[in-house]
Amino acid sequence: QVQLVESGGGLVQAGDSLRLSCVASGRALNVYAMAWFRQAPGKEREFVAAIRSNDFSAYGSDSLKGRFTISRDNAKNTVTLQMNTLQVEDTAVYYCAARPGSITTPSGSYDYWGQGIQVTVSS
């Protein structure tokens, strides 16, 4: 079992930056692909970015490339999401997720989830 806890969310203004962190416990992260998803009110959960466990190769949503960056530190069992130039449309609950093996984009393919953290961007 892997437990994931997100932190770093909050209320910011459009154009600001925010860094989300996800700390894992229970098992070492170095065998898991990690990802961030988000879910806005009334919308489906959306893939944001993912990062491999071994070579740290990252893959991100085309619509968010250039603004959002995922990284990981296996020694600290931590995954981060750096979000720059935030927009009102980025308002959502952000979730950290983990799965053994390679990265994928469908949310249903991830086995472990954090409880989510709110990010609100005001205009």
Beta strands, then each sheet from edge to edge (+ up, - down):
strand 1: 3-7
strand 2: 10-13
strand 3: 18-25
strand 4: 32-39
strand 5: 46-51
strand 6: 58-60
strand 7: 68-73
strand 8: 78-83
strand 9: 92-100
strand 10: 112-113
strand 11: 117-122
sheet 1: 1+ 3- 8+ 7-
sheet 2: 2+ 11+ 9- 4+ 5- 6+
sheet 3: 2+ 11+ 9- 10+
end
